[in-house]
Protein backbone atom coordinates (compact mmCIF):
# COMPACT_ATOMS: atom_id res chain seq x y z
CA UNK A 1 0.00 0.00 0.00
CA UNK A 2 1.09 3.59 -0.63
CA UNK A 3 0.28 6.92 1.03
CA UNK A 4 0.12 10.44 -0.38
CA UNK A 5 0.21 13.68 1.59
CA UNK A 6 -2.59 16.17 0.83
CA UNK A 7 -0.01 19.01 0.91
CA UNK A 8 1.72 17.59 -2.18
CA UNK A 9 1.14 19.30 -5.50
CA UNK A 10 -0.94 17.62 -8.19
CA UNK A 11 -2.05 18.61 -11.68
CA UNK A 12 -5.42 18.43 -13.39
CA UNK A 13 -6.60 19.18 -16.92
CA UNK A 14 -9.57 21.49 -16.46
CA UNK A 15 -12.86 20.67 -18.16
CA UNK A 16 -15.05 23.56 -19.26
CA UNK A 17 -16.85 23.26 -15.89
CA UNK A 18 -13.54 23.28 -14.00
CA UNK A 19 -12.33 26.35 -15.90
CA UNK A 20 -15.61 28.13 -15.15
CA UNK A 21 -15.34 27.33 -11.44
CA UNK A 22 -11.67 28.34 -11.16
CA UNK A 23 -12.28 31.60 -13.05
CA UNK A 24 -15.19 32.42 -10.73
CA UNK A 25 -13.14 31.70 -7.59
CA UNK A 26 -10.22 33.78 -8.83
CA UNK A 27 -12.47 36.64 -9.95
CA UNK A 28 -14.13 36.72 -6.51
CA UNK A 29 -10.72 36.66 -4.79
CA UNK A 30 -9.37 39.45 -7.01
CA UNK A 31 -12.47 41.54 -6.27
CA UNK A 32 -12.07 40.91 -2.53
CA UNK A 33 -8.51 42.24 -2.61
CA UNK A 34 -9.50 45.20 -4.77
CA UNK A 35 -12.39 46.11 -2.46
CA UNK A 36 -10.04 45.89 0.50
CA UNK A 37 -7.69 48.40 -1.06
CA UNK A 38 -4.89 45.88 -1.58
CA UNK A 39 -3.08 47.07 -4.69
CA UNK A 40 0.40 45.55 -4.57
CA UNK A 41 -0.67 41.99 -5.26
CA UNK A 42 -0.58 40.08 -8.52
CA UNK A 43 -4.08 39.37 -9.82
CA UNK A 44 -5.07 35.73 -10.05
CA UNK A 45 -5.66 34.25 -13.50
CA UNK A 46 -9.29 34.60 -14.63
CA UNK A 47 -9.09 33.20 -18.15
CA UNK A 48 -8.75 29.44 -17.75
CA UNK A 49 -10.22 27.40 -20.62
CA UNK A 50 -10.99 23.74 -21.15
CA UNK A 51 -7.77 21.73 -21.40
CA UNK A 52 -5.64 24.10 -19.32
CA UNK A 53 -3.34 22.44 -16.81
CA UNK A 54 -3.90 23.63 -13.25
CA UNK A 55 -1.33 22.76 -10.57
CA UNK A 56 -1.98 23.14 -6.86
CA UNK A 57 -1.79 21.31 -3.55
CA UNK A 58 -4.31 18.46 -3.40
CA UNK A 59 -6.18 19.92 -0.41
CA UNK A 60 -6.75 23.22 -2.25
CA UNK A 61 -8.05 21.41 -5.33
CA UNK A 62 -10.39 19.42 -3.08
CA UNK A 63 -11.57 22.65 -1.44
CA UNK A 64 -12.05 24.53 -4.72
CA UNK A 65 -13.81 21.73 -6.62
CA UNK A 66 -15.26 19.61 -3.79
CA UNK A 67 -18.87 20.61 -4.44
CA UNK A 68 -18.77 18.92 -7.86
CA UNK A 69 -16.70 15.88 -6.92
CA UNK A 70 -19.75 13.73 -6.31
CA UNK A 71 -21.51 10.98 -8.27
CA UNK A 72 -23.58 12.34 -11.11
CA UNK A 73 -21.85 15.72 -11.28
CA UNK A 74 -20.02 17.03 -14.30
CA UNK A 75 -16.32 16.54 -13.56
CA UNK A 76 -14.21 19.68 -13.25
CA UNK A 77 -11.30 17.65 -14.69
CA UNK A 78 -11.02 16.06 -18.11
CA UNK A 79 -11.66 12.32 -17.72
CA UNK A 80 -11.90 12.88 -13.94
CA UNK A 81 -8.14 12.39 -13.66
CA UNK A 82 -5.65 13.85 -11.17
CA UNK A 83 -1.94 13.62 -11.97
CA UNK A 84 0.73 13.27 -9.31
CA UNK A 85 4.45 12.61 -9.09
CA UNK A 86 5.40 9.00 -8.36
CA UNK A 87 8.10 10.25 -5.97
CA UNK A 88 5.34 11.62 -3.71
CA UNK A 89 4.02 8.11 -3.04
CA UNK A 90 5.43 6.63 0.15
CA UNK A 91 5.23 3.06 1.46
CA UNK A 92 2.62 2.59 4.16
CA UNK A 93 1.08 -0.06 6.33
CA UNK A 94 -2.52 0.19 7.43
C-alpha positions as CSV (number, residue, x, y, z in Angstrom):
1,X,0.0,0.0,0.0
2,X,1.1,3.6,-0.6
3,X,0.3,6.9,1.0
4,X,0.1,10.4,-0.4
5,X,0.2,13.7,1.6
6,X,-2.6,16.2,0.8
7,X,0.0,19.0,0.9
8,X,1.7,17.6,-2.2
9,X,1.1,19.3,-5.5
10,X,-0.9,17.6,-8.2
11,X,-2.0,18.6,-11.7
12,X,-5.4,18.4,-13.4
13,X,-6.6,19.2,-16.9
14,X,-9.6,21.5,-16.5
15,X,-12.9,20.7,-18.2
16,X,-15.1,23.6,-19.3
17,X,-16.9,23.3,-15.9
18,X,-13.5,23.3,-14.0
19,X,-12.3,26.3,-15.9
20,X,-15.6,28.1,-15.2
21,X,-15.3,27.3,-11.4
22,X,-11.7,28.3,-11.2
23,X,-12.3,31.6,-13.0
24,X,-15.2,32.4,-10.7
25,X,-13.1,31.7,-7.6
26,X,-10.2,33.8,-8.8
27,X,-12.5,36.6,-9.9
28,X,-14.1,36.7,-6.5
29,X,-10.7,36.7,-4.8
30,X,-9.4,39.5,-7.0
31,X,-12.5,41.5,-6.3
32,X,-12.1,40.9,-2.5
33,X,-8.5,42.2,-2.6
34,X,-9.5,45.2,-4.8
35,X,-12.4,46.1,-2.5
36,X,-10.0,45.9,0.5
37,X,-7.7,48.4,-1.1
38,X,-4.9,45.9,-1.6
39,X,-3.1,47.1,-4.7
40,X,0.4,45.5,-4.6
41,X,-0.7,42.0,-5.3
42,X,-0.6,40.1,-8.5
43,X,-4.1,39.4,-9.8
44,X,-5.1,35.7,-10.1
45,X,-5.7,34.2,-13.5
46,X,-9.3,34.6,-14.6
47,X,-9.1,33.2,-18.2
48,X,-8.7,29.4,-17.8
49,X,-10.2,27.4,-20.6
50,X,-11.0,23.7,-21.1
51,X,-7.8,21.7,-21.4
52,X,-5.6,24.1,-19.3
53,X,-3.3,22.4,-16.8
54,X,-3.9,23.6,-13.2
55,X,-1.3,22.8,-10.6
56,X,-2.0,23.1,-6.9
57,X,-1.8,21.3,-3.5
58,X,-4.3,18.5,-3.4
59,X,-6.2,19.9,-0.4
60,X,-6.7,23.2,-2.3
61,X,-8.0,21.4,-5.3
62,X,-10.4,19.4,-3.1
63,X,-11.6,22.6,-1.4
64,X,-12.1,24.5,-4.7
65,X,-13.8,21.7,-6.6
66,X,-15.3,19.6,-3.8
67,X,-18.9,20.6,-4.4
68,X,-18.8,18.9,-7.9
69,X,-16.7,15.9,-6.9
70,X,-19.8,13.7,-6.3
71,X,-21.5,11.0,-8.3
72,X,-23.6,12.3,-11.1
73,X,-21.9,15.7,-11.3
74,X,-20.0,17.0,-14.3
75,X,-16.3,16.5,-13.6
76,X,-14.2,19.7,-13.3
77,X,-11.3,17.7,-14.7
78,X,-11.0,16.1,-18.1
79,X,-11.7,12.3,-17.7
80,X,-11.9,12.9,-13.9
81,X,-8.1,12.4,-13.7
82,X,-5.7,13.8,-11.2
83,X,-1.9,13.6,-12.0
84,X,0.7,13.3,-9.3
85,X,4.4,12.6,-9.1
86,X,5.4,9.0,-8.4
87,X,8.1,10.3,-6.0
88,X,5.3,11.6,-3.7
89,X,4.0,8.1,-3.0
90,X,5.4,6.6,0.2
91,X,5.2,3.1,1.5
92,X,2.6,2.6,4.2
93,X,1.1,-0.1,6.3
94,X,-2.5,0.2,7.4
